[in-house]
Amino acid sequence: MKQPQTSRRSFLALAALTPFAAMAATACGTSGPGASSGGGGASMWFLSGQPNETTEQKAVDAFNQANPDNKITITFFQNDAYKTKIKTAIGANQAPTIIYNWGGGTLKTYAEANQVEDLTSWLDSEPDLKKKFFPSTFGAATVNGKIYALPNMYVGPIVFFYNKELFDKAGAQPPQTWDDLMSLVKTFNDMGVAPISLGGQSRWTSMMWLEYLLDRIGGAEVFNAIFDGKPNAWMDPAVIETGTKIQELVSANGFIKGFSSITADSNADQALLYTGKAAMMLHGSWTYGSMKKDGQNFVQNGKLGYVHFPTVAGGKGDPKNAAGNPANYQSISAKASDKEKETAKKYLKEGIMSDAVIDAYINSGSVPIINGIEDKLASSPDKDFLSFVYDTAKNAPHFQQSWDQALSPTAAEALLNNIDQLFLKSITPQQFAENMNATLGK
């Protein structure tokens, strides 16, 4: 069974937005599809899918009961339908008061078009609120030094998983370095086991390898320059080396045969790991829950191992750096009324990460983006994994947001297409860099 949409990594950067300047301008104030129920209330759109839908509905109900004159009206949408709906609504100045988003490139588009509220001063006046969240989660919420969204929900770092049973049979240890990994590729191929599972047809799963490799080789500064649109940022030598190492891994039969026809949405890549057909898998922490549910007691019997991504000899990146989804985000429409904005801020402060919401996320096998929840995690039956994810996110000097979310929608689609070609070796690392360099500023 597929995981709830809000718990999966399947969300992609929004399709290219129609330029805001070409949109029909309407009067300020929230109206139309995003309108609140009136008075001092506010509207909010959120993604459907359990258990998160029930968790969010209960949070809204609790807030409304405590604030009968400033209620939140919530509407749920499926993932893809939401992306289409919010794009149209924002372009027509009819967005809900509270805008669910993933930060990064799309949020930057909203902020530069003056469609979302600058929350910097408000958060400066609420230091306890800001301190509540992992510091690393604010990076994807920040545009040109200003904060335009409050982090929400739970963290989803990319994790290096491995099959302990297969490693025991091989007499091997999980890789600490890239050289270790390449050695393990030969070990498992000689055993007749695919070294690494990969749902390559989905493309963003392949992207995970590039995200970590580039960080380990060149450090966080390389992609930061790309995100900032600096000239020739994609031509950094670290990008070329990253592509070279990936193609060396492909040539060594590091990934399972036919990886380009395997999809992540079907969870087929996870099944290869827990059925023993593949020894390793780089994937989001959110796959833990589905492997626990569908993995024939693979998780419950202690056969699932997990470590941080290997280091690269001579690399500049901090081994504690993480990549993935630092959080989900909620912004406030700049076109909302003052009363609606006031209600929205009150909800963001009191409703989105209440104790009841935090407990609900932990019970569903997720790690809320909140400091000081070690004791809560320690009481969970999944405490070892949840604590690993918590420590990874909290202690990361740099948490790189997934590239297809960090970049503009146009650049993100070009990225995924070029990643596919890089892994299939139909373009060289140099061509990959050149092709992506052409997207800077788009």
C-alpha positions as a printed Julia matrix, in Angstrom:
442×3 Matrix{Float64}:
   0.0     0.0     0.0
   1.25    3.45   -0.82
   2.15    5.74    2.03
   0.01    8.83    2.69
   0.89   11.55    0.22
   2.21   13.93    2.84
   4.61   11.3     4.18
   6.18   10.43    0.86
   9.02   12.02   -1.06
   6.97   11.75   -4.24
   6.07   15.4    -4.29
   7.95   17.14   -7.07
   8.66   20.8    -7.5
   5.6    22.58   -8.89
   5.19   22.67  -12.64
   6.46   25.84  -14.22
   4.39   28.71  -12.87
   2.7    31.13  -15.21
   4.58   34.41  -14.76
   2.88   36.41  -12.04
   3.22   39.61  -14.03
   0.95   38.18  -16.69
  -1.7    37.21  -14.16
  -4.86   39.23  -13.83
  -4.51   41.5   -10.83
  -7.38   41.57   -8.38
  -8.05   43.65   -5.32
  -6.08   42.95   -2.19
  -7.72   40.68    0.33
  -8.46   36.97    0.3
 -11.53   36.14   -1.76
 -12.88   33.44   -4.01
 -11.65   29.84   -3.6
  -9.32   30.66   -0.74
 -11.76   32.75    1.24
 -12.21   32.19    4.96
 -15.61   31.78    6.53
 -15.68   35.46    7.47
 -15.09   37.45   10.63
 -11.62   37.11   12.02
 -11.17   33.6    10.74
  -8.75   32.29    8.14
  -8.6    29.6     5.48
  -6.01   26.86    5.04
  -5.34   24.24    2.38
  -3.58   21.01    3.28
  -2.76   17.67    1.69
  -5.06   14.69    2.09
  -3.89   11.24    3.11
  -3.78    9.41    6.42
  -2.65    9.63    9.15
  -1.63   13.26    8.56
  -5.07   14.42    7.44
  -6.67   13.29   10.69
  -3.82   14.79   12.73
  -4.21   18.18   11.06
  -8.02   18.14   11.28
  -7.84   17.47   15.01
  -5.37   20.32   15.42
  -7.72   22.7    13.6
 -10.72   21.47   15.62
  -8.85   22.04   18.88
  -7.81   25.53   17.78
 -11.33   26.43   16.69
 -12.79   25.27   19.98
 -10.35   27.5    21.85
 -10.83   30.41   19.42
 -14.53   30.47   18.43
 -14.28   34.0    17.02
 -11.14   33.29   14.96
 -11.7    29.92   13.38
  -9.64   28.18   10.74
 -11.47   26.68    7.75
  -9.42   23.79    6.34
  -9.74   22.12    2.94
  -7.84   19.01    1.91
  -6.48   18.24   -1.58
  -4.61   15.34   -3.09
  -0.95   16.11   -3.8
  -1.05   16.74   -7.54
  -4.45   18.44   -7.45
  -3.17   20.78   -4.76
  -0.19   21.86   -6.84
  -2.46   22.83   -9.73
  -5.0    24.51   -7.45
  -2.51   26.58   -5.45
  -0.68   27.73   -8.59
  -3.9    29.07  -10.06
  -5.13   30.58   -6.78
  -1.89   32.42   -6.04
  -1.7    33.77   -9.56
  -5.24   35.15   -9.23
  -4.67   36.59   -5.71
  -7.19   34.08   -4.36
  -4.91   31.93   -2.24
  -5.98   30.62    1.17
  -4.73   32.56    4.17
  -2.33   29.75    5.11
  -0.43   28.31    2.15
   1.03   24.8     2.46
   4.31   24.48    0.55
   7.72   22.8     0.47
   9.92   25.87    0.7
  12.89   26.28   -1.61
  12.52   27.36   -5.21
   8.74   27.55   -5.29
   8.61   29.61   -2.09
  11.25   31.9    -3.6
   8.96   32.4    -6.59
   6.08   33.33   -4.27
   8.23   35.66   -2.16
   9.73   37.54   -5.1
   6.22   38.06   -6.48
   5.07   39.49   -3.12
   2.5    36.75   -2.71
   3.54   35.57    0.78
   4.1    37.47    4.0
   7.57   38.26    5.35
   7.52   36.55    8.78
  10.98   37.65    9.91
   9.94   40.45   12.28
   7.11   38.39   13.72
   9.43   35.48   14.48
  11.98   37.87   15.99
   9.22   38.97   18.37
   8.44   35.31   19.17
  11.89   33.92   20.07
  10.46   30.95   21.97
   8.49   29.9    18.9
  11.5    30.06   16.62
  13.67   28.16   19.1
  11.08   25.37   19.16
  12.09   24.17   15.69
  15.29   22.62   14.37
  17.52   25.5    13.21
  18.25   23.59   10.0
  14.6    23.74    8.95
  14.65   27.49    8.37
  17.05   27.35    5.42
  14.38   26.28    2.92
  12.01   28.88    4.41
  14.42   31.76    3.83
  14.6    33.93    0.71
  17.18   36.71    0.44
  17.77   36.6     4.19
  14.09   36.83    5.13
  11.83   34.07    6.46
   8.61   33.52    4.49
   7.34   30.28    6.01
   7.17   28.44    9.29
   8.41   24.84    9.24
   5.8    22.2     9.94
   5.3    18.47   10.39
   8.35   16.17   10.44
  11.83   15.8     9.08
  12.75   13.43    6.24
  16.5    13.02    5.81
  17.84   10.6     3.23
  19.24    7.51    4.95
  21.71    4.85    3.82
  19.85    1.57    4.52
  21.32   -1.91    4.35
  20.25   -5.53    4.82
  22.02   -6.81    7.94
  21.38  -10.43    7.06
  23.14  -10.11    3.71
  26.02   -8.21    5.29
  26.41  -10.95    7.9
  26.54  -13.58    5.15
  29.21  -11.56    3.37
  31.15  -10.93    6.58
  31.01   -7.24    5.7
  30.49   -3.96    7.52
  28.41   -1.02    6.24
  30.51    1.42    4.2
  32.13    4.37    5.92
  33.93    5.64    2.79
  33.24    5.68   -0.94
  36.09    3.22   -1.42
  34.36    0.89    1.04
  31.2     1.13   -1.02
  32.95    0.3    -4.28
  34.56   -2.7    -2.6
  31.15   -3.88   -1.39
  29.81   -3.65   -4.93
  32.24   -6.38   -5.97
  31.52   -8.41   -2.84
  27.79   -8.58   -3.41
  28.01   -9.02   -7.16
  30.24  -12.04   -6.51
  27.53  -13.37   -4.17
  24.89  -13.0    -6.88
  23.15  -10.21   -4.96
  22.47   -6.77   -6.38
  24.63   -4.33   -4.4
  22.18   -1.39   -4.45
  18.45   -1.11   -5.01
  17.31    1.93   -7.0
  13.93    3.02   -8.35
  15.6     4.86  -11.2
  12.48    5.42  -13.28
  11.35    7.92  -10.66
  14.53    9.99  -11.19
  14.39   11.8    -7.83
  15.66    8.62   -6.19
  18.78    8.83   -8.37
  19.06   12.5    -7.42
  19.66   11.47   -3.8
  23.01    9.98   -4.77
  24.12   13.21   -6.42
  22.98   15.34   -3.48
  25.09   13.47   -0.97
  28.07   12.91   -3.24
  28.32   16.58   -4.2
  28.16   17.58   -0.56
  30.79   15.05    0.52
  33.12   16.08   -2.33
  32.71   19.84   -2.5
  30.89   20.82    0.68
  27.65   22.71    1.05
  29.05   25.78   -0.69
  28.88   24.22   -4.15
  25.12   23.78   -4.27
  24.57   27.02   -2.36
  26.24   28.78   -5.29
  23.96   26.93   -7.7
  20.88   27.88   -5.67
  22.02   31.51   -5.63
  22.37   31.43   -9.42
  26.04   32.37   -9.46
  27.61   32.29  -12.96
  28.97   28.87  -14.0
  28.06   27.38  -10.61
  27.22   24.01  -12.18
  30.7    23.9   -13.76
  32.4    23.51  -10.38
  34.95   20.63  -10.51
  33.06   18.95   -7.67
  30.03   18.57   -9.96
  32.16   16.85  -12.61
  33.73   14.55  -10.02
  30.29   13.69   -8.64
  29.04   12.68  -12.07
  32.2    10.71  -12.73
  31.87    8.69   -9.53
  28.22    7.97  -10.26
  29.03    6.61  -13.7
  31.87    4.53  -12.23
  29.33    3.06   -9.83
  26.93    2.32  -12.69
  29.72    0.73  -14.76
  30.68   -1.49  -11.83
  27.09   -2.83  -11.75
  26.55   -1.12   -8.44
  22.81   -0.73   -9.03
  20.39   -3.56   -9.62
  19.98   -4.6   -13.24
  17.12   -2.73  -14.88
  17.07    0.04  -12.28
  15.84    2.55  -14.87
  12.52    0.68  -15.16
  11.88    0.39  -11.41
   9.54    2.92   -9.8
   9.72    4.24   -6.26
   5.99    4.95   -6.03
   5.3     1.21   -6.22
   7.75    0.61   -3.32
   9.46   -1.98   -5.53
  12.87   -0.6    -4.58
  12.13   -1.15   -0.9
  10.93   -4.69   -1.56
  14.24   -5.53   -3.21
  16.01   -4.63    0.02
  13.8    -6.47    2.49
  13.45   -9.6     0.31
  17.24   -9.91    0.13
  17.55   -9.24   -3.6
  19.61   -6.1    -2.93
  22.03   -5.34   -0.11
  21.81   -1.53    0.16
  19.44    1.35   -0.61
  19.69    5.12   -0.33
  16.24    6.47    0.4
  14.18    8.77    2.57
  13.54    8.05    6.23
   9.82    7.86    5.4
  10.38    4.42    3.84
  10.96    2.96    7.31
   7.24    2.85    8.04
   6.3     1.14    4.81
   9.1    -1.41    5.16
   7.92   -2.12    8.68
   4.38   -2.61    7.43
   5.05   -4.56    4.24
   8.47   -6.09    4.87
   7.48   -9.5     6.25
   8.91   -8.66    9.71
  12.19   -7.53    8.14
  12.24   -4.45   10.37
  10.75   -6.13   13.44
  13.37   -8.9    13.34
  16.23   -6.4    13.36
  17.41   -7.05    9.8
  17.28   -3.41    8.69
  20.47   -1.44    9.21
  21.06    2.27    8.63
  24.09    4.54    8.66
  25.12    7.94    7.38
  26.23    8.39    3.78
  29.92    7.48    3.23
  32.67   10.06    3.15
  34.85   10.69    0.1
  38.65   10.81    0.39
  39.83   14.4     0.13
  36.29   15.71    0.21
  35.43   19.08    1.76
  31.95   18.21    3.06
  31.18   17.7     6.73
  30.28   14.0     7.3
  27.4    15.16    9.51
  25.75   17.13    6.7
  22.34   15.79    5.71
  20.14   15.94    2.63
  16.45   15.39    2.04
  13.35   17.14    3.31
  14.11   19.38    6.3
  10.37   19.95    6.82
   7.14   20.93    5.16
   6.15   24.58    5.38
   3.25   26.96    5.86
   3.22   30.56    4.66
   0.71   33.37    5.07
  -0.79   34.98    1.99
   0.31   38.57    1.57
  -3.13   39.25    0.08
  -5.03   38.2     3.21
  -6.71   40.79    5.42
  -5.04   41.95    8.62
  -7.58   39.98   10.66
  -6.93   36.83    8.67
  -3.17   37.25    9.05
  -3.61   37.67   12.8
  -5.61   34.45   13.04
  -3.09   32.63   10.86
  -0.18   33.69   13.04
  -2.04   32.57   16.14
  -2.64   29.16   14.56
   0.95   28.81   13.4
   2.06   29.61   16.93
  -0.41   27.48   18.88
  -1.89   24.89   16.56
   0.51   23.34   14.09
   2.92   21.68   16.53
   0.96   21.27   19.75
   1.81   18.41   22.12
  -1.07   16.37   20.69
   0.21   16.85   17.13
   3.77   15.97   18.12
   2.58   12.76   19.79
   0.49   11.84   16.74
   3.45   12.18   14.39
   5.71   10.1    16.65
   3.06    7.39   16.94
   2.92    7.2    13.15
   6.69    6.6    12.99
   7.83   10.12   12.12
  10.17   12.59   13.8
   8.61   16.02   14.4
  10.92   18.97   13.72
  10.85   20.02   17.36
  13.73   20.36   19.83
  13.6    18.58   23.16
  11.52   15.53   22.27
  14.19   12.95   23.09
  12.13   11.44   25.92
   9.08   11.08   23.7
  11.13    9.33   21.03
  12.77    7.07   23.63
   9.37    5.69   24.65
   8.48    4.68   21.07
   8.82    1.06   19.92
  10.79    2.53   16.99
  13.04    4.51   19.3
  16.35    3.44   17.75
  15.46    4.55   14.25
  13.57    7.66   15.34
  16.47    8.75   17.52
  18.85    8.2    14.59
  16.7    10.42   12.35
  16.3    13.01   15.1
  20.02   13.23   15.79
  20.81   13.32   12.07
  18.52   16.3    11.49
  19.23   18.17   14.71
  23.03   17.85   14.51
  23.47   18.49   10.8
  25.68   21.55   10.24
  23.97   21.83    6.86
  20.72   20.16    5.8
  20.48   20.28    2.01
  16.92   20.47    0.79
  16.17   18.09   -2.07
  17.41   19.73   -5.23
  14.15   19.46   -7.18
  12.48   21.46   -4.42
  15.3    23.92   -3.86
  15.55   24.89   -7.53
  13.0    26.75   -9.61
  10.34   24.5   -11.21
  11.92   24.95  -14.65
  15.43   24.09  -13.46
  14.12   21.17  -11.4
  12.56   19.46  -14.41
  15.73   19.94  -16.44
  17.7    18.5   -13.53
  15.62   15.32  -13.37
  15.89   14.79  -17.12
  19.66   15.21  -17.06
  20.05   12.97  -14.02
  18.24   10.21  -15.88
  20.64   10.57  -18.81
  23.67   10.71  -16.51
  22.76    7.42  -14.82
  22.06    5.8   -18.19
  25.46    7.12  -19.37
  23.88    8.74  -22.43
  25.62   12.0   -21.46
  29.01   12.58  -19.85
  29.53   14.29  -16.49
  30.84   17.31  -18.43
  27.68   17.42  -20.55
  25.54   17.09  -17.43
  27.25   20.1   -15.9
  26.99   22.11  -19.11
  23.31   21.3   -19.56
  22.5    22.3   -16.0
  24.66   25.4   -16.22
  22.34   26.59  -18.98
  19.42   26.57  -16.53
  20.94   29.12  -14.16
  18.58   32.04  -13.78
  15.61   30.14  -15.16
